[in-house]
Amino acid sequence: MADVAALAGVSHQTVSRVLNDHPNVRSATREQVTDAIRQLGYRRNRAARALATSHSSTVGILTIGSEFFGPQSTVLAVESAARAQGYFVTVTALDRYDTHSATQALNHLVDQGVDGVVMVAPFEKVIDALDDAGLKIPVVVVAARTNVPSADPAHYVYVDQRAGARSATGHLLALGHRKIAHVAGPTGWFDASERRLGWQEKMQDAMASTIEVPAESWLAPAGYDAGKKLVDLVCAGEVSAVFAANDYLATGVLRAFWEAGLSVPDDVSVVGFDDLQIADYLIPSLTTVRQPFKEVGHAALTELLNSTPANNGPKVIAPTLIIRASTAAPKSK
């Protein structure tokens, strides 16, 4: 900074004001300093700045495997929002989803001197690690945890998964379906539990019977296996529609139905969740529930930067039902 000040012919303090975008700097002076910075190739020493201010301007993100669309879309949204606020991001991804591994990962982030942590890991055992870690920095959790203890110091941000499932099921009910099966997401995931509950509640409200086929993962092969189990039920008239817990599972279901000679939506309707880009290009295009990941990322960072000891409850964001060609009234209608 001293070199920049000398070349620009200004004080060290003026250089600091320009770097911090202080409003009380004349435009001509700001241009002198900017030119000097460019000529010298000056970059801030962030390590020195962290020592001087006790802040690293870095946000830690704890997440899970890259094959999961929702968490990774949220990570990208948080990173974008952090960069817009002048923060760096350091990401630690878990390869095992247990409390011990998550605790180690959290401690790793704290050891890097992050100013706060965003946990994008909606898995029950991972969230349990918060109690073991005992963090003294702000923490925001992106997970649809509806039973948060009142003493929990973390702030929660999530899309209303249950409402999304209710809207998907309600759409099928409004079309006239009463035999709606659910391909459920894997156990241990907050999102899967909430989507299952939303489907279940809406079916109970309609006094309709429920058929559930659990999937062992979130991925298309698991949906394909579930779809094969549903083929006979569809052919027997015991299932007229399927609500899959995400779009990958729905894609696998569509493949199984196609192989069995079933027409979607003439023989059976299918709804997914997430609104993957590919959903609009499947044949037929997939009715699904869209999650506003960009909004989630922005909200998570805002909660982190404005975090206070008082937790006023979770920040809940509404999803949107996107109706496409994979749903129609059942044959009898």
C-alpha positions in Angstrom: 0.0 0.0 0.0 2.9 2.3 0.7 4.2 1.7 -2.9 0.7 2.5 -4.3 0.5 5.7 -2.2 3.9 6.8 -3.3 3.2 6.2 -7.0 -0.2 7.9 -6.8 1.1 10.8 -4.8 -1.5 10.4 -2.0 -1.5 9.3 1.6 -1.6 5.7 2.9 -5.0 6.5 4.3 -6.4 7.6 0.9 -5.3 4.3 -0.6 -7.1 2.5 2.2 -10.3 4.5 1.5 -10.2 3.7 -2.2 -9.7 0.0 -1.5 -12.6 0.0 0.9 -14.8 2.0 -1.6 -15.2 4.9 0.8 -17.5 7.6 -0.6 -15.4 10.6 0.5 -12.8 10.3 -2.2 -12.7 12.6 -5.2 -13.1 10.8 -8.5 -9.8 12.2 -9.8 -8.0 10.9 -6.7 -9.7 7.5 -6.9 -8.6 7.2 -10.6 -4.9 8.1 -9.6 -4.9 5.3 -7.0 -6.6 2.8 -9.3 -4.1 3.5 -12.0 -1.2 3.0 -9.5 -2.8 -0.3 -8.3 -3.0 -1.5 -11.9 0.6 -0.5 -12.7 2.1 -2.2 -9.7 -0.2 -5.3 -9.8 -1.1 -4.7 -6.2 -3.2 -7.3 -4.4 -4.3 -7.1 -0.8 -2.6 -9.4 1.6 -5.7 -11.1 3.0 -3.7 -13.0 5.7 -2.4 -9.7 7.1 -5.8 -8.1 6.9 -7.3 -11.1 8.8 -4.7 -10.7 11.6 -5.4 -7.0 11.8 -9.2 -7.2 11.8 -9.7 -10.7 13.4 -11.9 -11.4 10.3 -11.0 -13.6 7.4 -13.8 -12.5 5.1 -14.2 -16.2 4.4 -17.3 -18.3 4.6 -17.0 -22.0 5.2 -19.5 -24.4 3.5 -19.9 -28.0 4.6 -21.7 -30.1 2.0 -22.2 -33.6 0.7 -21.5 -35.5 -2.5 -21.5 -33.7 -5.8 -24.0 -36.1 -7.3 -26.9 -34.5 -5.4 -28.5 -31.8 -7.4 -30.2 -29.8 -4.6 -27.2 -29.4 -2.2 -24.8 -28.6 -5.0 -27.2 -26.0 -6.6 -27.4 -24.5 -3.1 -23.6 -24.4 -2.7 -23.2 -22.6 -6.0 -25.9 -20.1 -4.9 -24.2 -19.4 -1.6 -20.8 -19.0 -3.3 -22.3 -16.5 -5.7 -24.0 -14.5 -3.0 -20.8 -14.5 -0.8 -18.7 -13.3 -3.7 -21.2 -10.4 -4.3 -20.7 -9.4 -0.7 -16.9 -9.5 -1.0 -16.4 -12.8 0.8 -14.3 -15.8 -0.2 -15.7 -19.3 0.2 -14.0 -22.5 1.3 -15.8 -25.8 0.7 -15.5 -29.1 2.5 -17.4 -32.0 1.1 -18.2 -35.1 3.1 -17.6 -38.5 1.7 -19.3 -40.2 4.6 -22.5 -39.0 6.2 -22.0 -39.7 9.9 -21.7 -37.5 12.9 -18.0 -38.1 13.5 -17.0 -37.2 9.9 -19.2 -34.1 10.0 -17.6 -33.0 13.3 -14.1 -33.4 11.8 -15.1 -31.4 8.8 -16.6 -28.6 10.9 -13.4 -28.4 13.0 -11.4 -28.3 9.8 -13.3 -25.2 8.6 -12.9 -23.5 12.0 -9.2 -24.2 11.9 -9.1 -22.2 8.7 -10.4 -19.2 10.5 -13.7 -18.8 8.7 -16.1 -16.1 9.9 -19.1 -18.5 9.7 -20.3 -21.8 8.4 -23.2 -22.7 6.0 -24.1 -26.3 6.3 -25.7 -27.6 3.1 -26.1 -31.2 4.2 -29.8 -32.1 4.8 -28.9 -35.4 6.4 -29.9 -36.1 10.0 -26.7 -37.5 11.3 -24.7 -34.7 9.8 -26.8 -32.1 11.6 -26.2 -33.9 14.8 -22.5 -32.9 14.5 -23.4 -29.4 15.4 -23.9 -30.4 19.0 -20.5 -32.1 19.2 -18.6 -29.3 17.5 -19.7 -26.5 19.9 -18.9 -23.8 17.4 -18.4 -20.2 18.6 -19.0 -18.7 15.2 -22.3 -18.1 13.3 -23.8 -21.2 11.7 -26.6 -21.4 9.1 -28.1 -24.8 8.2 -29.8 -25.4 4.9 -32.1 -28.3 5.7 -35.8 -28.8 6.1 -35.6 -29.5 9.8 -39.0 -28.7 11.3 -38.3 -29.8 14.9 -35.4 -27.5 15.7 -34.8 -27.3 19.5 -35.4 -23.8 20.9 -31.9 -23.7 22.3 -30.3 -24.6 19.0 -27.8 -21.7 18.2 -27.9 -22.4 14.4 -30.2 -20.5 12.0 -32.1 -22.6 9.5 -33.0 -21.8 5.9 -34.9 -24.1 3.7 -37.5 -24.6 0.9 -40.8 -25.8 2.3 -40.5 -29.4 1.1 -43.8 -30.5 2.7 -45.7 -27.7 1.0 -44.1 -28.6 -2.4 -45.2 -32.3 -1.9 -48.7 -31.2 -1.0 -49.0 -29.0 -4.1 -47.7 -31.9 -6.3 -50.2 -34.4 -4.7 -53.0 -31.8 -4.8 -52.4 -31.3 -8.5 -52.9 -35.0 -9.1 -56.0 -35.1 -6.9 -57.5 -32.1 -8.7 -57.1 -34.0 -12.0 -59.2 -36.8 -10.5 -56.5 -39.3 -9.3 -57.1 -41.1 -6.1 -54.6 -43.9 -6.4 -51.4 -42.0 -6.1 -48.2 -43.9 -5.3 -45.1 -42.2 -3.8 -41.6 -43.2 -4.7 -39.9 -42.0 -1.5 -36.4 -40.7 -1.1 -33.8 -42.5 1.0 -34.1 -42.6 4.8 -32.2 -40.2 7.0 -32.8 -37.1 4.7 -34.9 -34.2 6.0 -36.1 -33.4 2.5 -37.2 -37.0 1.8 -39.1 -37.1 5.1 -40.9 -33.8 4.5 -41.9 -34.7 1.0 -43.3 -38.0 2.2 -45.2 -36.3 4.9 -46.7 -33.7 2.5 -47.9 -36.5 0.1 -49.3 -38.5 3.1 -51.1 -35.5 4.6 -52.7 -34.5 1.3 -53.8 -38.1 0.6 -55.3 -38.4 4.1 -57.2 -35.1 3.6 -58.7 -36.6 0.4 -59.4 -39.9 2.3 -57.4 -41.7 -0.4 -55.4 -44.9 0.2 -51.6 -44.6 0.0 -49.0 -46.8 -1.7 -45.4 -46.2 -1.0 -42.3 -47.6 -2.8 -39.1 -46.6 -1.0 -36.0 -45.8 -3.0 -32.5 -46.7 -1.8 -31.0 -43.5 -3.3 -31.9 -40.2 -5.0 -30.6 -41.4 -8.4 -32.3 -42.6 -11.5 -31.5 -46.3 -11.2 -33.4 -46.4 -7.9 -36.3 -44.7 -9.6 -36.1 -47.3 -12.4 -36.2 -50.2 -9.9 -39.2 -48.5 -8.1 -40.9 -48.0 -11.5 -40.6 -51.7 -12.3 -42.3 -52.6 -9.0 -45.2 -50.2 -9.9 -45.8 -51.5 -13.4 -48.1 -54.4 -12.3 -50.0 -52.1 -10.0 -50.6 -49.6 -12.8 -51.7 -52.4 -15.2 -54.1 -53.7 -12.5 -55.6 -50.3 -12.0 -54.4 -50.0 -8.5 -52.1 -47.0 -9.3 -53.1 -44.1 -11.7 -50.4 -41.6 -10.7 -46.9 -41.5 -9.2 -45.3 -38.7 -7.2 -41.5 -39.3 -7.1 -39.4 -37.6 -4.4 -37.1 -36.0 -7.0 -36.7 -35.6 -10.8 -34.0 -38.3 -11.0 -36.3 -40.8 -9.5 -39.1 -39.7 -11.7 -36.8 -40.1 -14.8 -36.1 -43.7 -13.7 -39.8 -44.3 -13.3 -40.5 -43.0 -16.8 -38.0 -45.3 -18.2 -39.5 -48.4 -16.5 -43.0 -47.4 -17.6 -41.8 -46.9 -21.2 -40.1 -50.3 -21.3 -43.4 -51.9 -20.0 -45.4 -50.2 -22.8 -47.2 -47.8 -20.5 -48.0 -44.4 -21.9 -47.4 -41.3 -19.7 -49.8 -39.6 -19.0 -52.5 -41.7 -20.8 -52.0 -44.8 -18.6 -50.3 -43.1 -15.6 -49.3 -39.6 -14.6 -45.9 -38.8 -13.1 -44.7 -35.9 -11.0 -41.1 -35.1 -9.8 -39.4 -32.6 -7.5 -36.6 -30.1 -8.1 -37.2 -29.0 -11.7 -33.9 -30.2 -13.2 -33.1 -28.5 -16.5 -33.7 -31.8 -18.3 -37.3 -32.0 -16.9 -38.6 -29.8 -19.7 -36.9 -31.9 -22.4 -38.0 -35.4 -21.3 -40.7 -37.2 -23.3 -43.2 -36.3 -22.0 -41.9 -33.1 -20.3 -42.1 -33.6 -16.5 -44.5 -31.9 -14.2 -42.4 -31.1 -11.1 -41.8 -28.8 -8.1 -39.3 -26.1 -8.6 -36.9 -25.1 -5.8 -35.6 -21.5 -5.9 -32.0 -22.4 -5.1 -30.6 -18.9 -5.9 -33.0 -17.4 -3.3 -32.0 -20.1 -0.8 -28.3 -19.2 -1.2 -28.9 -15.5 -0.8 -31.1 -16.1 2.2 -28.5 -18.4 3.8 -25.7 -15.8 3.4 -27.9 -13.0 4.7 -28.8 -15.0 7.8 -25.1 -15.8 8.3 -23.9 -12.2 8.0 -26.8 -10.8 10.1 -26.6 -13.6 12.6 -27.5 -12.7 16.2 -27.8 -14.8 19.3 -31.6 -14.7 19.2 -33.0 -17.2 16.8 -36.4 -16.1 15.6 -37.2 -19.3 13.8 -36.3 -20.7 10.3 -36.4 -18.8 7.1 -38.8 -20.8 5.0 -39.0 -20.3 1.2 -42.0 -21.4 -0.9 -41.5 -23.7 -3.9 -43.5 -23.6 -7.2 -45.4 -26.3 -9.0 -44.5 -26.5 -12.7 -47.2 -28.2 -14.7 -46.0 -30.0 -17.9 -47.1 -32.9 -20.1 -46.5 -35.8 -17.8 -49.8 -35.3 -15.9 -53.4 -35.6 -17.1 -56.8 -36.9 -15.8 -57.1 -40.6 -15.3 -58.7 -42.7 -18.0 -62.0 -42.9 -16.2 -62.4 -39.1 -16.3 
